[in-house]
Amino acid sequence: MKLALPYRIVGVGSLELSELSIRNGHHRSSVMVLQGGTPKLIHSYFLLTGTASYQSTERNWDISLHFVEQNPRDNKPAQNLYGKYRAVPVGDDRYWIISAGAEVLQQGQMVPAHEIVSGEVIRVGDA
């Protein structure tokens, strides 16, 4: 049985939301194994695309993002990650986000990405 290792992942990015379509997205992240491996800080850069839909009854957004790694390491294939998030308004142009599910493409199949994400989204201006 393969054991899952805990990691700490942090990231920052930007994207354009147009007609409920997400385009021109960029994301940079840093990750480090926390236990059971050799600690090494790894940096990644992803391009983002996706969709967003507003849930008027709950006043929040459902967001789906596709992350495509741009700088694979150690001769590994680029990561293809699919994340789903819920964004809840916490003020003018500010939202808190939480995970609503994630998958990763591995050997031609989608498998769960056992992760949890929380963060903040801030609107910084019109495109």
C-alpha positions, -999 to +999 in steps of 0.1 A: +000+000+000+014+033-010+014+060+017+003+095+010+029+121+021+018+155+035+029+185+016+026+223+021+016+241-010+013+279-014+006+298-046-004+331-061-018+339-095-040+361-116-067+355-142-093+373-164-130+365-160-149+373-191-185+361-198-181+334-171-151+321-189-116+322-173-087+330-196-052+344-195-047+328-161-013+323-145-003+306-113+030+302-095+033+278-066+058+265-041+056+230-025+076+211+001+071+176+015+065+179+053+071+143+064+086+111+051+106+124+022+136+146+015+126+182+021+131+203-010+114+235-021+099+231-056+086+259-077+060+255-105+044+277-131+009+269-145-013+284-172-050+285-162-083+282-181-118+275-168-153+285-161-173+302-133-210+303-126-228+325-101-252+308-076-277+337-069-296+318-041-264+314-021-246+345-034-214+326-043-195+313-073-187+278-085-153+279-102-136+252-123-100+256-132-076+236-154-039+240-144-013+231-171+023+230-158+047+250-179+081+239-164+081+202-157+110+189-136+132+159-137+120+147-172+085+142-158+054+150-180+037+183-173+010+182-146-026+185-157-047+194-127-084+201-125-097+220-095-132+229-084-138+257-059-165+276-041-160+314-037-180+332-011-181+371-010-166+387+022-168+423+010-166+445-020-144+427-046-132+401-021-140+364-019-128+335+003-124+302-016-124+266-005-119+233-024-149+216-039-130+187-055-098+182-075-085+156-100-052+150-117-045+133-150-022+104-144-014+078-171-044+088-192-069+086-163-084+112-140-077+103-103-086+123-071-060+148-060-062+145-023-059+182-014-077+210+003-074+246-007-084+277+011-075+313+002-087+347-008-095+362-042-093+399-047-106+418-077-079+443-088-095+459-118-113+456-151-094+442-181 
